[in-house]
Amino acid sequence: MAAGVVSDASASFLLSLVHDIVLGDLAAGMFKKDCTDLVRRIALFTHLLEEIRDFAASDHPHASSSSSSSSSWSADLAVALQAAKRLLSAASAHHSVNSSDGAAKRISFQFQCVTWKLEKSLAKIPFDQFQISEEVQEQVALVRAQLRRATERYGSLNSRKVSNAISQLPEKERSDTNHEISAKLDSIPESCTTLGHAADKETKILERVNSSSIPSDVCLSNEVDSKGQENLAAKGAEQTKKPDTLVIPVDFLCPISLELMRDPVIVATGQTYERSYIQRWIDCGNVTCPKTQQKLKNLTLTPNYVLRSVINQWCAKHNIEQPSGLANGRLKKSNGSFCDVSGDMAAIQELVSKLSSRCLEERRAAVAEIRSLSKRSTDNRILIADTGAIPVLVNLLTTDDASIQEHAVTSILNLSIFENNKSLIMLAGAVPSIVQVLRAGSMEARENAAATLFSLSLADENKIIIGSSGAIPALVDLLQNGSNRGKKDAATALFNLCIYQGNKGRAVRAGIITALLKMLTDSRNCMVDEALTILSILASNHDAKAAIVKASTIPVLIDLLRTGLPRNKENAAAILLCLCKRDAENLACISRLGAAIPLTELTKSGTERAKRKATSLLEHLRKLQQL
């Protein structure tokens, strides 16, 4: 079957990439451990890809439907693996004795980016469709957890390691540059610092792109090489066939990520970068230009509209779709057609520029309008993000003006509804500022900050980042002292964050058990179901279990078995079962409190889940009585 063949070839191509990486030469210098760790994790992809290949090659009835969605995840994984391969090569060419601090920092930052890309691409694989074995799924879950932890560490540990290593070199050696690594970066010309004579500059860039000799190793970042193009996707007959050797002009590559730029911005030194990557560089505490190592006189990021226009023209010419679905002022609809949004783009760009106005009223009006637009439609959310509004809105979260802060956090909440914007919001370093709003903003701003954290936490990798940012104590405070809506938003966010095991302990230390018990016993409270749902996922944690028992929650749970709604009874039984498993003391406690009678009744009239939990608890009680 044709579709199965495509998926089989995709997995085979990815396996060949993994083998190339694993068998390649590793760096022996400053980045030896980074390279070794990355290769070791990539090697663990082998069993997963072998199972996908074998499934696709089989005559299984679902193999065809599985492969129809394979091109998306496999292309993403191929991009990530090829980026890893290039990075390992660059790290191997890096020698600390003749390298600048800047070159080492760039490599360190690229390790963070590649690690993040690999984890994101693994998250997209449809395991159920390929019938991946439980053993391999557990292995992949472990690798993803390792990649997430590595991504977090790179922000601080590697920058210190690089600084320490460089500081130990003689002064002369510190000033040397690594020519092997910088050669590719230095080939990117400086971007224009003003927008005057835009048409002339655009023409010059196009002429340079058409006439320049482009390095053959700079391949299209969201496409695979010629072999991968044959293997990875079955192209529709209506699509224009791309040249096998299509490469990106170096002018279009971000010097940090070495990927095609979708939102190029100019920094104070005149260099151009992809907005999300340079913003993350700045958020990590760097105040220098990654390419030139000059100190930035200011941290303003100016959109490079000329270069963006040229990139869009080049993408349209080669039938390459920009990540946002935008090309030459046209937005791609769900049915594949395009609509002209150039007028809307211009209006939104004007609004975004006013967000930095010195006039307070102008800033207020602009952010209020962006809030309104971001609420109306998905198209608006795409356009607003594409104009570079997200980093500007994040900066407004720390303003002293309550109105602007409230509109900004609500705008970010609305933008996060569009899935692709979540990663842009995270890359803009929004979480610490959102937590600040959650702690000290107006009540409406705090409510929307909690809702934003919930929206962002829907992506598993974000649960760790949000949990470690100090958000959980602030959410617990809102759960205790907020408005009715604020309490519900906080409860929803806390439930989602506590799915991650590491956040359960943070929630317990923040006093969540006391807050939940109050919700269970307050007759005026209408959040019994929410409190029980959160307790049900916390009860499996050792610290949470001890805190639940210490807070005298067991009598309250047994009372709910008698008087609660069907859903309340079900959750109460589930929590009691978690507390009493392998715990004779808690079993004896519920026996003394007369739990057997309501549990017996629940086995007859409860929901199916409630019946199972009640039956299991009664069995434990019978065994206790036999001792």
SETI-492855 format. One record per atom (N, C-alpha, C): residue in one letter; x, y, z. Coordinates in steps of 0.2 Angstrom, whole numbers, plus 5000, padded with zeros to 4 digits. Each point is the difference from the previous one (the first is absolute). Layout:
REM SETI-492855
AXYZ/...
REM end
This chain:
REM SETI-492855
M500449945000/M499650065000/M500450065000/A499950054996/A500450064999/A500150045006/A499550015004/A500150045006/A500449965005/G500049945001/G500449965004/G500750004998/V500150004994/V500750014997/V500350065002/V499650065000/V500350065002/V500250015007/S499649975004/S500150005007/S500649965002/D500149944996/D500549955001/D500750044998/A500050034995/A500650044997/A500150065005/S499550035003/S500250055004/S500349985006/A499849945003/A500349985006/A500749974999/S500149974994/S500749984998/S500550064999/F499750054997/F500450064999/F500250035007/L499550015005/L500250025006/L500549965004/L499949934999/L500549955003/L500750024997/S500050014994/S500750014997/S500350075003/L499650055001/L500250065004/L500349985007/V499649965003/V500249985007/V500749975000/H500049954995/H500749965000/H500550054998/D499950044995/D500650054999/D500250045006/I499550025004/I500250045006/I500449965005/V499749945001/V500349955005/V500749984998/L500149994994/L500749984997/L500550054999/G499850075000/G500450054999/G500550015005/D500550044999/D500550025004/D499850055005/L500149995007/L499850055005/L500650055002/A499750065002/A500550055002/A500449975006/A500650035001/A500449985005/A500250065005/G499750064999/G500250055004/G499450035004/M499950065000/M499550035005/M499349975000/F499849984994/F499349974999/F500049925000/K500549975002/K500049935000/K499449975003/K499950025007/K499449975003/K499450024997/D499950064997/D499450024997/D499849954994/C500649994996/C499949964994/C499949935002/T500349975005/T499949935002/T499349995002/D499750055004/D499449995003/D499450014994/L500250044996/L499550014994/L500049944996/V500649974998/V500049944996/V499749945004/R500150005006/R499749945004/R499350005000/R499750065000/R499350015000/R499749984993/I500350034995/I499849984993/I500049934999/A500549965003/A500149934998/A499449965003/L499750035005/L499449975003/L499450004995/F500050044995/F499550014995/F499949934995/T500649965000/T500049954996/T499449955000/H499949985006/H499449955001/H499450024998/L499850075001/L499450034998/L499950004993/L500650024996/L499950014993/L500049934997/E500349955003/E500049934997/E499349975000/E499650025006/E499449975001/E499550044995/I500150064999/I499650044995/I500149974993/R500749994998/R500149974994/R499749944998/D500149955005/D499749935000/D499250014999/F499750045004/F499350014999/F499850024994/A500350054997/A499850034993/A500249954995/A500549965001/A500149954994/A499549945001/S499749995005/S499549945001/S499450024996/D499649945000/D499350014996/D499550025005/H500150035006/H499550015005/H499550054997/P499449995001/P499450044997/P500150085002/H500350015005/H500150075002/H500650044998/A500449964996/A500750034998/A499950054995/S499550004996/S499950054995/S499850075003/S499549995005/S499750065003/S500650035005/S500449965003/S500550035004/S500550044996/S500249974994/S500550044996/S499750064998/S499450014999/S499750064997/S500250065004/S500149995007/S500250065004/S500750005002/S500449954997/S500749995002/S500450064997/S499850034995/S500550054997/S500150065004/S499550015004/S500150065005/S500549995005/W499949945004/W500449995006/W500749984997/S500049964995/S500749984997/S500450054998/A499750054996/A500350064998/A500350045005/D499650015006/D500350045006/D500649965003/L499949945000/L500549965004/L500750004995/A499950004994/A500550004995/A500450075001/V499650055000/V500350075001/V500450005006/A499749975006/A500450005006/A500649965000/L500049944997/L500649965000/L500550034995/Q499850034995/Q500550034996/Q500350065003/A499650045004/A500350065004/A500549975005/A499849945003/A500549975005/A500649984997/K500049974994/K500649984996/K500450064998/R499750054998/R500450064999/R500450035006/L499650005005/L500250035007/L500649965002/L500049935000/L500549965002/L500650014996/S499950014994/S500650024995/S500350065002/A499650055002/A500350075002/A500349995007/A499749975004/A500349995007/A500749964999/S500149954996/S500649974999/S500550044997/A499850054996/A500550054997/A500250055005/H499750015006/H500150055005/H500649985004/H500550055001/H500649985004/H500050065005/S500049995006/S500050055005/S500650045000/V500649984998/V500650045000/V500050054995/N499650004995/N500050054995/N499350034999/S499650005005/S499350024999/S499850055004/S499550044998/S499850065004/S499449975004/D499950045005/D499449995005/D499450004996/G499950044995/G499450014996/G499949934996/A500549984997/A499949934996/A499849955004/A500349995006/A499849955005/A499350015002/K499850065001/K499350015003/K499549984994/R500250024994/R499549984994/R499949935000/I500549965001/I500049934999/I499549975006/S500250035006/S499649985006/S499350014999/F499850064997/F499350024999/F499749964995/Q500449984995/Q499749954995/Q499949935003/F500449985004/F499849945004/F499350005003/Q499950065003/Q499350015003/Q499549994995/C500150044995/C499550004994/C499849934997/V500649964999/V499949944997/V499749955004/T500250005007/T499749965005/T499250015000/W499850065000/W499350025000/W499749984994/K500350004994/K499749984994/K499849925000/L500549975003/L500049925000/L499449985004/E499950035006/E499549995005/E499350014997/K500050064996/K499350024997/K499849954995/S500549984996/S499949954994/S499849945003/L500349975005/L499849945003/L499250005002/A499850065003/A499450015003/A499449994994/K500250014994/K499550004995/K499949934997/I500449955002/I499949934997/I499449975002/P499649974996/P499349975002/P500249935001/F500249995007/F500149935002/F499549954999/D499450025001/D499449955000/D499949984992/Q500150044996/Q499949984993/Q500549954997/F500650015003/F500649954998/F500049945005/Q499650005004/Q500049945005/Q500749995003/I500250055003/I500750005003/I499949965007/S500549965001/S500049965006/S500050045006/E499749985006/E500150035006/E500750015002/E500449964999/E500750005002/E500450064997/V499850004993/V500350064996/V499750075002/Q499450005001/Q499650065002/Q500350025007/E500249965005/E500350025006/E500750034999/Q500349974995/Q500750024998/Q500050074997/V499550014996/V499950074997/V499850055005/A499649985005/A499850055005/A500650025004/L500449955002/L500750015003/L500450054997/V500149994993/V500450044996/V499750075000/R499450014999/R499750065000/R500150045006/A499949965006/A500250045006/A500750025001/Q500449964997/Q500850025001/Q500150064995/L499750004994/L500050064996/L499750065003/R499549995003/R499750065004/R500450035005/R500349965004/R500550025005/R500650034998/A500249974994/A500650034997/A499950074997/T499450014997/T499850064998/T500050065005/E499749985006/E500050055006/E500750015002/R500549955000/R500650015003/R500550054996/Y499949994993/Y500450044995/Y500050075001/G499450035003/G499950075001/G500550035005/S500249965005/S500550035005/S500649965000/L500049935000/L500649965002/L500650014994/N499750004994/N500550004995/N500450074999/S499650065001/S500250065000/S500650015005/R499949975006/R500550015006/R500649954998/K499949944997/K500549964998/K500450034995/V499750044995/V500450034994/V500450065003/S499750045005/S500350055003/S500649985004/N499949955004/N500649975004/N500649984996/A499849964994/A500549974996/A500450064996/I499650054998/I500450054997/I500450045004/S499850015007/S500350045004/S500749975002/Q500149944999/Q500649965002/Q500550014995/L499850024994/L500550014994/L500450065001/P500650004997/P500450065000/P499750064996/E500150065002/E499750064997/E500050004992/K500649984997/K500150004993/K499549954997/E499949945003/E499649954997/E499350015001/R499850045005/R499350025001/R499850044994/S500450044997/S499950054995/S499949974993/D500349944999/D500049974994/D499349974998/T499850004994/T499349974998/T500149934997/N499549975000/N499949934997/N499850014993/H500550004995/H499950024993/H499549944997/E500149945002/E499649954997/E499350015001/I499850025006/I499350005002/I499750074998/S500450055000/S499850074998/S499950014993/A500349964996/A500050014993/A499350004997/K499649955002/K499350004997/K499650065002/L500150025007/L499750055003/L500250074997/D500650014998/D500350064998/D499850014992/S499849954997/S499850004993/S499350044999/I499750015006/I499350035000/I500150075000/P499850044995/P500150075000/P499650045005/E500350065002/E499650045005/E499350024997/S499550005004/S499450024998/S499950085001/C499650034996/C499950075000/C499750025006/T500250065003/T499850025006/T499450054999/T499950024994/T499450044999/T499649984995/L499450024999/L499549984995/L500050044994/G500450054999/G500050054995/G500249964993/H499850034995/H500249974993/H499849925000/A499549985003/A499849935001/A500049964993/A499850034995/A499949974993/A500749984998/D500550055000/D500750004998/D500349945004/K499950005006/K500449955004/K499749934999/E499450004999/E499649934998/E500349984994/T500150044995/T500349984993/T500749975001/K500450045004/K500749985001/K500049935003/I499649995005/I500049945004/I499849944995/L499550014996/L499849954995/L500649994995/E500350054998/E500649994995/E500549965003/R500250025007/R500549965003/R499849935001/V499449985002/V499749945000/V500149964994/N499850034994/N500049964994/N500749994997/S500550055002/S500649994997/S500549975005/S499949995006/S500549985005/S500149924999/S500649985002/S500149935001/S499849985007/I499549965000/I499749985007/I500449935002/P500250005006/P500349945002/P499549945000/S500349944998/S499649944998/S499749975007/D500350025005/D499849965006/D499550045004/V499850064998/V499450045003/V499449984997/C499749945002/C499349984997/C499450035003/L499550004997/L499450025002/L499849975007/S499950055005/S499949975007/S499449975001/N499450014996/N499449975001/N499949954995/E500549984996/E500049944995/E500649965002/V500049944997/V500549955001/V500450004994/D500649975000/D500450004994/D499749964994/S500450004994/S499749974995/S499749925001/K500449975004/K499849935001/K499450005005/G500050055004/G499450005005/G499450024996/Q500150044995/Q499450034997/Q499749944996/E500449954997/E499749944997/E499749965005/N500250005006/N499849955005/N499450025004/L500050075002/L499650025006/L499350014998/A499850034994/A499350024999/A499849984993/A499449984999/A499749994993/A499750074998/K500450034996/K499750074998/K499449994995/G499550045001/G499450004996/G500250024993/A499649984995/A500150024993/A500050074999/E499650045004/E499950074999/E500650045002/Q500449975004/Q500650045003/Q500550004995/T500450065000/T500550014996/T500649965002/K500349964996/K500649965002/K500650045002/K500349995006/K500550055002/K500749974998/P500550044998/P500649974998/P500349965006/D500449954998/D500349965005/D500550035004/T500350054997/T500650045003/T499850075003/L499350015001/L499850065002/L500350025007/V500350065000/V500450025006/V499750075002/I500150025006/I499850075002/I500650054999/P499850054998/P500650064999/P500250015007/V500650015002/V500350015006/V499750075003/D499850044996/D499750075003/D499349985004/F499749944998/F499449995003/F500049965006/L500649985002/L500149955006/L500250045006/C499649985006/C500250045006/C500749975002/P500450055002/P500749985003/P500049955006/I499550005004/I499949965006/I499849934998/S499450004997/S499749934999/S500249974993/L500350044995/L500249984994/L499449984996/E499450035001/E499449984997/E499750064996/L499549984996/L499750054996/L499650055005/M500150064999/M499750055005/M499250014997/R499650015005/R499350014999/R499850075003/D500450025005/D499950075003/D500750035001/P500350024995/P500750035001/P499950075003/V500550015005/V500050075003/V500750025001/I500150075000/I500750035000/I500250025007/V500649985003/V500250025006/V500450064999/A500350035006/A500350075000/A500650004996/T500349944999/T500750004996/T499849994992/G499450004998/G499849994993/G499949934998/Q500249955004/Q499949934998/Q499349985000/T499849954996/T499349985000/T500049935003/Y499549985004/Y499949945003/Y499249984999/E499949945001/E499349985001/E499750025007/R499550035000/R499850045007/R500049955006/S499749944999/S499949965006/S500749985003/Y500549994995/Y500649975002/Y500450065004/I500050064997/I500450055003/I499750035006/Q499349995000/Q499750025007/Q500249955005/R500049944998/R500249955006/R500850015002/W500450024995/W500750025001/W500050055005/I499650054999/I500050065005/I499749985007/D499549965000/D499749985006/D500449965004/C500549974997/C500549965004/C500550045003/G500050074999/G500450055004/G500650024996/N500049994993/N500550024996/N499950074997/V500550045000/V499950074998/V500450024994/T500349944997/T500450014994/T499749974994/C500250034994/C499849974993/C500349934999/P499649954999/P500349935000/P500549994994/K499950044995/K500549994994/K500650055001/T499950065002/T500650055000/T500350005007/Q499649985005/Q500250005007/Q500150085002/Q499750044996/Q500050075003/Q499550015005/K500150045005/K499550025005/K499450034997/L499449985001/L499450034997/L499850075004/K500050054997/K499950075003/K499350005003/N499549964996/N499349995003/N499849934998/L499449985003/L499849944999/L499450004995/T499950054996/T499450014996/T500149954994/L499449974998/L500049964994/L499650034995/T500350024994/T499650034995/T499949964994/P499349994999/P499849954994/P500450024994/N500349954996/N500350014994/N499549984994/Y499650054999/Y499549994995/Y500249994993/V500650034998/V500349994994/V500249934999/L500449975005/L500249934999/L499449955000/R499550025005/R499449955000/R499750004993/S499950064997/S499750004993/S500449964995/V500650005000/V500449964996/V500049935001/I500049985007/I499949935001/I499349974998/N499550045001/N499449984998/N499949994992/Q500450054997/Q500049994992/Q500349944998/W500649985004/W500449944998/W499649945002/C499650005005/C499649945002/C499549994995/A499650064998/A499549994995/A500349974994/K500650034998/K500249974993/K500249935000/H500249975006/H500249935001/H499449965003/N499450035001/N499549965003/N500149975007/I500450055003/I500149985007/I499650045005/E499649965004/E499550035005/E500450035006/Q499950065002/Q500250035006/Q499649965006/P500449995006/P499649975005/P499450035002/S499950064999/S499350035003/S499549994994/G500249984994/G499549994995/G499950074996/L500550055002/L499950064996/L500650014995/A499850024994/A500550014995/A499750064996/N500550054999/N499850064996/N499450045002/G499850005006/G499450035003/G499449964999/R500149944998/R499449954999/R500049955006/L499449995003/L499949955005/L499749944997/K500349945002/K499749944998/K499549975004/K499449994997/K499449975004/K500049935000/S499649975004/S500049935002/S499849964993/N499750034995/N499849964994/N500650014995/G500550035002/G500650004996/G500050074995/S499550045000/S500050064996/S500350055004/F500250064997/F500350065003/F499550065000/C500150045005/C499650065000/C500550065001/D499950054997/D500450065001/D499950045006/V500550005004/V500050035007/V500550065001/S500350024994/S500550055001/S499750065003/G499450024999/G499750065003/G500049995008/D499749945002/D500049985007/D500750005003/M500549984997/M500649995002/M500350075001/A499950054996/A500250075000/A499750035007/A499449995001/A499650035005/A500349975007/I500149945000/I500349965006/I500750035002/Q500450004994/Q500750035001/Q500050075003/E499550044998/E500050075003/E499849995007/L499549965002/L499849995007/L500649985004/V500449954997/V500649975004/V500550065001/S500150044995/S500550055001/S499850055005/K499350015001/K499850055005/K500049975007/L500149935001/L500149975006/L500750035004/S500450034996/S500750035002/S499950075001/S499550034998/S499950075000/S500150035007/R500350075000/R500150035007/R499450035002/C499450004996/C499450035003/C499649945003/L499950015007/L499649955003/L499349984997/E499750054999/E499349994997/E500049964993/E500550014996/E500149974994/E500249925001/R500449995005/R500249935002/R499349975002/R499750035005/R499349975002/R499649984995/A499950054995/A499549994995/A500249944995/A500750004999/A500249954995/A500049935003/V500249995006/V499949935004/V499349985001/A499650055001/A499349985000/A499749974994/E500250034994/E499849984994/E500349934998/I500649995002/I500349944998/I499649945004/R499950025007/R499649955004/R499349984996/S499750054997/S499349994997/S500149964994/L500550024996/L500249964994/L500249935001/S500449995005/S500249935002/S499449965002/K499550035002/K499449965003/K499649974994/R500050044994/R499549994995/R500149944996/S500649984998/S500149954995/S500749975000/T500149944998/T500649974999/T500550034995/D499750034995/D500450044995/D500350065003/N499650035004/N500350065004/N500649985004/R499949945004/R500549985004/R500749984996/I499949974994/I500649994996/I500350074998/L499650044998/L500350074997/L500350045006/I499750005005/I500350045006/I500749975002/A500049935000/A500749975002/A500550014995/D499850004993/D500450014995/D500350074999/T499750055003/T500250065000/T500550025006/G500249945004/G500450015005/G499850035006/A499350005001/A499750035006/A500149965007/I500249945000/I500049965006/I500650025004/P500650014998/P500550035005/P499850075002/V499750044996/V499850075003/V499549995005/L499549964999/L499549995005/L500349975007/V500549964999/V500349975006/V500350065004/N500450044996/N500350065004/N499550045004/L499450014997/L499550045003/L499749975006/L500149935001/L499849975007/L500350035006/T500550034999/T500450035006/T499950075001/T499550034996/T499950075001/T499650025006/D500150065002/D499650025006/D499350024999/D499850004994/D499350024998/D499649945000/A499550005005/A499649945001/A499649984994/S499750064996/S499649984994/S500449974995/I500650034998/I500449974995/I500249935002/Q500249995006/Q500249935002/Q499449954999/E499450025002/E499449965000/E499949984992/H500050054996/H499949994993/H500649954997/A500650015002/A500549974997/A500049925002/V499849995006/V500049935002/V499449964997/T499550044999/T499449974997/T500149994993/S500450044996/S500249994993/S500449945000/I500549995004/I500449945000/I499649945001/L499550005005/L499549955001/L499749984993/N499750054997/N499649994993/N500549974995/L500650035000/L500549974995/L500249935001/S500049985006/S500249935002/S499549954998/I499450024998/I499549954998/I500249974993/F500450044996/F500349974994/F500649965002/E500049944998/E500549955003/E500750024998/N500150034994/N500750024998/N500350065004/N499550045002/N500250065004/N500349985007/K499949945003/K500249985006/K500750005001/S500449974995/S500750005000/S500350074999/L499750044996/L500250075000/L500050045006/I499449985004/I499950045006/I500649975005/M500149945000/M500549975005/M500750024998/L500250014993/L500650024998/L500150075002/A499550045000/A500050075002/A500150015008/G500149955003/G500150005007/G499450035004/A499449984998/A499450035003/A499949985007/V500249945002/V499749975006/V500250045007/P500650025001/P500250045006/P499550065000/S499950034995/S499650075000/S499349985001/I499749944998/I499349985001/I500049995007/V500549965003/V499949995007/V500050065005/Q500450054997/Q500050075004/Q499350035000/V499749994994/V499350035000/V499549965004/L500149935000/L499649965005/L500150025007/R500650025002/R500150025007/R499750075002/A500150054995/A499950065002/A499650044996/G499749974995/G499550044995/G499350015003/S499650044996/S499350005002/S499749945000/M499449995003/M499749935000/M499849984993/E499850044996/E499949974993/E500649984997/A500650045001/A500649984997/A500349945003/R499949995006/R500249935003/R499649944998/E499350014999/E499649954997/E500349984993/N500150054996/N500249994993/N500749975000/A500450025005/A500749975000/A500049935002/A499549985005/A499949935001/A499849964994/A499550034997/A499749964994/A500650004994/T500450055000/T500649994995/T500549945002/L500150005006/L500549945002/L499649944999/F499449995001/F499749944998/F500049984993/S499950054996/S500049994992/S500749984998/L500550035003/L500749994998/L500249935003/S499849985006/S500149945003/S499749944996/L499650014995/L499749944996/L500649974997/A500550034998/A500649974997/A500449975006/D500249945000/D500349965005/D500750035002/E500450024995/E500650035002/E500050075004/N499450034999/N499950075004/N499849995007/K499849945002/K499849995007/K500650005004/I500649984998/I500650005004/I500250075001/I500050044994/I500250075001/I499650045004/I499350004999/I499650035004/I500049995007/G500149935002/G500049985007/G500650035003/S500650004997/S500650025003/S500150085000/S499550044997/S500050075000/S499750035006/G499749965005/G499750035006/G499350024999/A499749974994/A499350014999/A499549965005/I500249945002/I499649965004/I499850045007/P500450035004/P499850035006/P499550064998/A500150044995/A499650054998/A499349974998/L500049954997/L499349974998/L499749975006/V500349985005/V499749975006/V499750065004/D500450065000/D499750065003/D499450024997/L500050004993/L499450024996/L499449955002/L500249945001/L499549955001/L499650015007/Q500450035005/Q499850015006/Q499650075001/N500350054996/N499850075002/N499750044993/G499949964995/G499850034994/G499350014999/S499750034995/S499350004998/S499849934998/N499349994999/N499849934999/N500349984993/R500050054995/R500349984994/R500849995001/G500350045004/G500749995001/G500249935003/K499649985005/K500149935003/K499949954995/K499550014995/K499949944995/K500650004995/D500250064998/D500650004996/D500649975003/A500150025007/A500649975003/A500049935001/A499449975002/A499949935000/A500149964994/T499850034994/T500149974994/T500750004998/A500450055002/A500750004998/A500449965005/L499850005006/L500449955005/L499849934998/F499449984998/F499949934998/F500549984995/N500050044995/N500449994994/N500849995002/L500250055004/L500750005001/L500249945005/C499549985004/C500249945005/C499949944996/I499949994994/I500049944996/I500849985000/Y500450055000/Y500749995000/Y500249985007/Q500449955001/Q500149975007/Q500450055004/G500550044997/G500450055003/G499650055003/N499550024997/N499650065003/N499549985006/K499949945001/K499649985006/K500350025006/G500749995001/G500350025006/G500050075001/R500150044994/R499950075001/R499450035002/A499449974998/A499350015002/A499949995007/V500349945002/V499949995008/V500450055004/R500650024998/R500450045004/R499750075000/A499650024994/A499650065000/A499450005004/G499849955003/G499450005004/G499449984997/I500049964994/I499449994996/I499549965004/I500349955005/I499549955003/I499550045005/T500350055003/T499650045005/T499450044996/A500250034994/A499650034996/A499449964997/L500249944998/L499549954997/L499549975006/L500349995006/L499649985005/L499450055002/K500350074999/K499550055002/K499450004994/M500249994994/M499549994995/M499549955001/L500349945003/L499549955001/L499550015006/T500250045004/T499650015006/T499650065001/D500250054995/D499650065000/D499349994996/S499550015004/S499349994997/S499950054994/R500350065001/R499950054995/R500449994993/N500449955001/N500549994994/N499649954995/C500150024994/C499749954994/C500649974997/M500549985003/M500649974996/M500249945004/V499649965002/V500149945003/V500349954995/D499750004994/D500249954995/D500750024998/E500250074999/E500750024998/E500549975005/A499850015007/A500549995005/A500149925000/L499549964999/L500149935000/L500449984995/T499950034994/T500449984994/T500750015001/I500250065003/I500750015001/I500349955005/L499649995006/L500249955005/L500149944997/S499649984995/S500149934997/S500649994996/I500350054997/I500749994997/I500550025005/L499950035005/L500550015005/L500149945005/A499549965001/A500049955005/A500649954998/S500249994994/S500549954999/S500750025002/N500150075001/N500650025002/N500149995008/H500649985002/H500149985007/H499950065005/D500350064998/D500050065004/D499250025000/A499750004995/A499350025000/A499649955004/K500149944999/K499649955004/K500150015008/A500650025002/A500150015007/A499750075002/A500050054996/A499750065001/A499249995000/I499749964996/I499349995000/I499849975006/V500349955003/V499849965006/V500150055006/K500650045000/K500150045005/K499550065001/A499750024994/A499550055001/A499349985002/S500049935002/S499349975002/S499550014994/T500249984994/T499650004994/T499649935000/I500249955003/I499749944999/I499250005003/P499950035005/P499350005002/P499550044995/V500350054998/V499650044995/V499949964993/L500549964998/L499949964994/L499449955002/I500049975006/I499549955001/I499350035001/D500050065002/D499450035000/D499750024993/L500550014996/L499850014993/L499749934996/L500349955003/L499749934997/L499350005002/R499850035005/R499349995003/R499550054996/T500350065000/T499550064998/T500250034993/G500649994997/G500250034994/G499649984994/L500150044995/L499749984993/L500449944997/P499749974996/P500349944997/P500850014998/R500150064997/R500750014998/R500450015006/N499850035005/N500350015006/N500249945004/K499549955000/K500149945003/K500549964996/E500050004994/E500549974996/E500750025001/N500150075000/N500750025002/N500249995007/A499550005005/A500249995007/A500249935001/A499749954996/A500249935001/A500749994997/A500150044994/A500749994997/A500550025004/I499950065004/I500550035004/I500149965006/L499549975003/L500149965006/L500449934998/L499849984994/L500449944998/L500850014999/C500150064998/C500750024999/C500450005007/L499650035005/L500250015007/L500149945004/C499649954998/C500049945004/C500449944997/K500250004994/K500449954997/K500649995004/R500249945002/R500649995003/R500150045007/D499450025003/D500150045006/D499449985005/A500249965004/A499649975005/A499750055005/E500450055001/E499750055005/E499450044997/N500150024994/N499550044997/N499349954998/L500249944999/L499449954999/L499649995007/A500450005005/A499749995007/A499650065001/C500250064998/C499750065001/C499350014997/I500049984993/I499450004997/I499549955002/S500349945003/S499549955003/S499750035006/R500450035005/R499750035006/R499550054998/L500150044995/L499550054998/L499449984996/G499949935000/G499449974997/G500050014992/A500549994997/A500050014992/A499749944997/A500049955003/A499749934997/A499350014997/I499650045004/I499350004998/I499950044994/P500350074999/P499950034994/P500449974994/L500549975002/L500449964994/L499649954997/T499649965005/T499649954997/T499450024996/E499750065002/E499550034996/E500350024994/L500650035000/L500350024993/L500149954995/T500149945003/T500149944995/T499449984996/K499450035003/K499449984997/K499750064996/S500150065002/S499750054997/S500550064997/G500649995000/G500550054998/G500149994992/T500450054998/T500349994993/T500449944999/E500249984994/E500449944999/E500750015003/R500350065000/R500650015003/R499950005008/A499550035002/A499950005007/A499949935003/K499649954996/K499949935002/K500749975001/R500450014995/R500749965000/R500450035006/K500050065001/K500450035006/K499749975007/A499450015000/A499749975007/A500149935001/T499949964995/T500149935000/T500749985002/S500550044997/S500749995002/S500150025008/L499750055002/L500150025007/L499749955005/L499449984998/L499749955004/L500449945001/E500449984994/E500449945000/E500650015005/H500350065000/H500550025004/H499849995008/L499450035001/L499750005007/L499949935002/R499849954996/R499949935002/R500649975002/K500550014996/K500749975001/K500350035007/L499850065001/L500350035007/L499649975005/Q499449985000/Q499649975005/Q500249935001/Q500349974995/Q500249935000/Q500749995004/L500450065001/L500649995003/L500049995007/
REM end
